[in-house]
Amino acid sequence: MLDVLIIGAGPVGLACALEIQRRGLRAAVVEKGALVNSIVGYPTNMEFFSTPELLEIGGYPFPTNHYKPLREDALDYYLRVATSEKLTLRLHEKVLSLTGEQGNFTVTTDKGEIRTRNVIVATGFYDLPNPLNVPGEDLPHVSHYYKEPYQHATQQVVVIGAKNSAAKAALQLTRAGARVTLIVRGPALSDSVKYWIRPDLVNRITEGRITAYLSTTVTAIRPGAVEVLTPDGPRMLPADFVYALTGYHPDEDLLGRLGVEPDPADEARAPLFDPATQETTRPGLFVAGTVCGGRATSRWFIENGRHHAQLIAAHLAEQRS
């Protein structure tokens, strides 16, 4: 039997595993996708907003030639940490349910059962996009994930969103030869757009290389077009491809099946947990990393979520002694 099973092989999940393992406890990580699956899904050569030392786990230096690491730097770094620590990884294995109680849990996956004394949920939020809830959202030329711009040269591309992901995608697509239309629901770009990105985007809009519609909502997506409602009335915008970069949210269905209770006083439905230990209202079930913020996905990052691993590991080691 394991002492701890960690659900989620992202940076914080890996940090939990190595901190627990270093305290002499038996740990394993189960992940429905690849190692650091969210980072695998990030855009090619995406630049992190943090410097390397803020992304480090387990005391391992994060070597990079860049002031701010790229996606590929992080993929290499976290793989080397996991292999150096000889972490037990069960990748491409989806967790379905949790039964039992602290000291005798059974986690059921699509590949079998895992017995463990404690469970840590470090599942993040990147797997479930916030839907537009409009007709045509499921058409094949529509995506909630942006990878790279090159396939869209000379094409009409509509980008929906007001934050960093939408801003960076619009800029990259434009520079790769796409004709970009940016749709923003609010009256302006989000205040969260980084200070070095905002002027670049504003300048491209001002010079006419990017067409922007503010205070505009999408009402339907059709093959070759997006229907929107602007302050001046409805319009039909040409669209060979559509990127709906409207954010993501945790898997609340899975959290419910695991027994993680949301805070009824929090509009973001963040889990109820003890901030001193990260333990939820279900004894032996802990949360770590960005999932702790619920739908407020900017509350926790790798940078400020890493210490959850140490809090949980110290608490479990103390319990064992």
C-alpha positions in Angstrom: 0.0 0.0 0.0 1.2 3.5 -0.8 1.5 6.2 1.9 0.4 8.8 -0.6 -1.0 8.9 -4.1 -0.7 12.2 -6.0 -3.3 12.8 -8.7 -1.7 15.0 -11.3 1.9 15.0 -12.7 2.3 18.7 -13.1 5.1 20.7 -11.4 3.2 20.9 -8.1 2.3 17.2 -8.2 5.9 16.3 -8.8 7.0 18.6 -6.0 4.6 16.8 -3.7 5.9 13.4 -4.7 9.5 14.2 -4.2 9.0 16.0 -0.8 7.0 13.1 0.5 9.5 10.5 -0.8 12.4 12.4 0.8 10.6 11.9 4.2 10.7 8.2 3.8 7.1 7.7 2.7 6.0 5.7 -0.3 4.5 7.8 -3.0 3.3 7.5 -6.6 1.9 9.9 -9.1 -1.1 9.1 -11.4 -1.8 11.3 -14.4 -4.4 10.9 -17.1 -2.1 12.3 -19.7 1.7 12.9 -20.2 4.2 14.1 -17.7 3.5 17.8 -17.0 0.6 17.4 -19.4 -0.5 21.0 -19.3 2.9 22.3 -20.3 2.9 19.8 -23.2 -0.3 21.5 -24.3 1.1 25.1 -24.1 2.0 26.9 -27.4 5.3 26.0 -29.0 8.2 28.1 -27.6 5.8 29.8 -25.1 7.7 32.0 -22.7 6.9 31.8 -19.0 6.2 35.0 -17.2 8.4 33.8 -14.3 12.1 33.6 -14.0 13.7 30.1 -13.7 14.2 30.1 -9.9 10.5 30.6 -9.3 9.7 27.5 -11.3 12.2 25.2 -9.5 11.1 22.3 -7.3 13.0 20.1 -4.9 16.0 22.4 -4.9 17.0 21.5 -8.4 18.5 24.4 -10.4 16.6 25.3 -13.6 19.2 25.8 -16.2 18.3 27.9 -19.3 19.8 30.4 -21.6 16.7 32.6 -21.4 15.9 35.2 -18.8 12.4 33.7 -18.8 12.3 30.0 -19.7 10.5 28.6 -22.7 8.0 25.7 -22.7 10.7 23.4 -24.0 13.0 24.3 -21.2 10.4 23.4 -18.6 9.5 20.1 -20.3 13.2 19.1 -20.1 13.6 20.4 -16.6 10.7 18.6 -15.0 11.5 15.3 -16.7 15.1 15.5 -15.4 13.8 16.2 -11.8 11.3 13.3 -12.0 13.9 10.8 -13.3 16.6 12.1 -10.9 14.3 11.5 -7.9 13.2 8.1 -9.4 9.5 9.1 -8.9 6.9 6.4 -9.5 4.8 7.6 -12.4 1.6 6.1 -13.7 1.0 8.2 -16.8 -1.9 8.0 -19.2 -4.1 6.5 -16.5 -7.3 8.3 -15.6 -8.7 8.5 -12.1 -12.4 7.6 -11.8 -13.3 7.5 -8.1 -12.1 7.4 -4.5 -13.5 5.1 -1.8 -12.6 4.3 1.7 -11.1 6.5 4.4 -7.8 7.8 5.6 -5.4 4.9 6.0 -7.3 2.7 3.7 -8.3 4.5 0.5 -8.9 2.8 -2.9 -8.4 4.9 -6.0 -10.1 3.4 -9.0 -8.6 4.3 -12.4 -9.4 3.2 -16.0 -6.5 0.7 -15.5 -7.3 -0.8 -12.1 -7.2 0.0 -8.4 -4.6 1.7 -6.3 -4.6 1.4 -2.5 -3.2 4.3 -0.5 -3.3 5.8 3.0 -3.6 9.4 1.7 -4.4 11.2 -1.5 -3.3 14.6 -2.9 -5.2 16.3 -5.7 -2.9 18.4 -7.8 -5.0 18.4 -11.0 -4.7 22.0 -12.1 -7.3 23.4 -14.5 -6.0 23.5 -18.1 -7.9 20.5 -19.4 -11.4 22.0 -19.4 -11.9 25.2 -21.4 -14.6 27.7 -20.5 -17.2 27.3 -23.2 -18.8 30.0 -25.2 -22.1 28.1 -25.2 -23.0 29.2 -28.8 -24.0 27.1 -31.8 -21.1 25.9 -33.8 -18.6 25.9 -31.0 -17.8 22.2 -31.7 -17.1 22.7 -35.4 -13.7 21.3 -36.6 -12.2 24.7 -37.3 -12.8 25.9 -33.8 -10.3 25.3 -31.0 -9.9 26.4 -27.3 -6.1 25.6 -27.5 -3.6 27.6 -29.6 -0.3 25.9 -30.5 1.5 27.8 -33.2 0.6 30.2 -36.1 2.3 28.8 -39.2 -0.6 26.8 -40.6 -2.7 29.9 -40.8 -0.7 32.0 -43.2 -3.0 34.1 -45.5 -6.1 32.8 -43.6 -8.8 34.7 -41.8 -8.4 33.9 -38.1 -10.8 35.0 -35.4 -9.3 35.1 -31.9 -11.8 35.4 -29.0 -10.5 36.6 -25.6 -9.0 39.6 -23.8 -6.2 38.2 -21.7 -2.5 37.2 -22.3 -3.2 34.0 -24.3 -5.5 35.8 -26.8 -3.1 38.7 -27.1 -0.1 36.6 -27.7 -1.9 34.4 -30.2 -3.2 37.4 -32.1 0.3 38.9 -32.4 2.0 35.6 -33.4 -0.7 34.9 -36.0 -0.4 38.3 -37.5 3.4 38.1 -37.8 3.0 34.7 -39.5 0.8 36.1 -42.2 -2.7 35.5 -40.9 -5.4 38.1 -41.1 -6.6 38.4 -37.5 -9.8 39.6 -36.0 -9.8 39.9 -32.2 -13.1 39.8 -30.3 -13.2 41.1 -26.8 -16.4 40.9 -24.7 -15.5 43.8 -22.5 -14.9 47.4 -23.3 -11.1 47.0 -23.2 -8.3 44.4 -23.0 -8.0 42.8 -19.6 -5.8 44.6 -17.0 -4.0 41.3 -16.6 -2.3 41.6 -20.1 1.4 42.0 -19.4 2.9 45.4 -19.7 5.3 44.4 -22.5 2.5 42.7 -24.5 -0.2 45.3 -24.3 1.5 48.2 -26.3 2.5 45.7 -29.0 -1.1 44.6 -29.5 -2.5 48.1 -29.2 0.0 49.3 -31.9 -1.0 46.5 -34.2 -4.6 47.3 -33.8 -4.0 51.1 -34.3 -2.1 50.5 -37.5 -4.8 48.2 -38.8 -2.9 44.9 -38.9 -5.3 43.4 -36.4 -9.0 44.2 -36.4 -10.5 44.4 -32.9 -14.1 44.4 -31.8 -14.6 45.6 -28.2 -17.8 45.1 -26.2 -18.7 42.4 -28.6 -20.1 38.9 -28.0 -20.1 35.8 -30.2 -23.7 34.6 -31.0 -22.8 31.7 -33.4 -20.0 30.1 -35.3 -20.6 28.8 -38.8 -18.3 27.2 -41.4 -16.3 30.2 -42.7 -17.9 32.8 -40.5 -18.5 34.0 -36.9 -21.7 35.8 -36.0 -21.2 38.6 -33.4 -23.2 41.3 -31.7 -21.3 44.6 -31.7 -22.3 47.9 -30.1 -23.5 48.9 -33.6 -25.6 45.7 -34.1 -25.0 42.2 -35.5 -22.2 41.4 -37.9 -20.9 38.4 -39.8 -17.1 38.1 -39.7 -15.1 35.9 -42.1 -13.3 33.1 -40.3 -11.3 30.2 -41.7 -10.2 29.3 -38.2 -11.4 30.3 -34.7 -9.5 30.3 -31.5 -11.7 30.7 -28.4 -9.2 31.5 -25.8 -11.6 32.2 -23.0 -9.9 30.5 -20.1 -10.1 27.1 -18.4 -11.5 25.7 -15.2 -10.9 22.7 -12.8 -12.6 19.4 -13.3 -15.3 20.0 -10.7 -17.0 16.7 -11.5 -13.9 14.7 -10.6 -13.3 16.8 -7.5 -16.9 16.0 -6.4 -16.3 12.3 -7.0 -13.2 12.5 -4.9 -15.0 14.2 -2.0 -13.5 17.7 -2.4 -16.1 20.1 -1.1 -16.3 23.6 -2.6 -16.4 26.7 -0.3 -20.0 27.9 -0.4 -18.9 31.4 0.4 -16.5 31.5 -2.6 -17.9 32.5 -6.0 -15.0 30.7 -7.6 -16.0 27.4 -5.9 -12.5 27.0 -4.4 -12.1 23.8 -2.3 -12.5 23.9 1.4 -9.1 23.1 3.0 -6.9 23.9 6.0 -4.2 26.3 4.7 -1.8 25.0 7.4 -1.9 21.5 6.0 -3.8 21.6 2.7 -6.1 18.9 4.1 -9.7 19.1 2.8 -12.9 18.3 4.8 -12.3 14.6 3.9 -9.6 13.4 6.2 -6.5 12.2 4.3 -7.5 14.0 1.1 -5.3 17.1 0.3 -5.2 19.7 -2.4 -2.2 21.4 -3.9 -1.4 23.9 -6.6 -3.7 25.8 -8.9 -6.7 23.6 -8.2 -6.9 25.3 -4.8 -8.2 28.5 -6.4 -11.2 26.8 -8.0 -12.4 28.9 -11.0 -10.2 31.8 -9.9 -7.3 30.2 -11.8 -4.9 33.2 -11.2 -4.8 32.7 -7.4 -2.2 30.0 -7.5 0.7 29.4 -9.9 3.8 27.1 -9.8 5.6 30.0 -8.0 3.3 30.2 -5.0 1.9 26.7 -5.1 5.2 24.9 -4.8 5.2 25.3 -1.0 2.0 23.2 -0.7 4.2 20.2 -1.2 6.3 21.0 1.8 3.2 21.7 4.0 1.6 18.4 3.1 4.8 16.4 3.4 5.7 17.8 6.8 2.1 17.2 8.1 2.1 13.5 6.9 5.6 12.9 8.3 4.5 14.3 11.6 1.4 12.1 11.6 3.5 9.0 10.9 5.9 9.7 13.8 
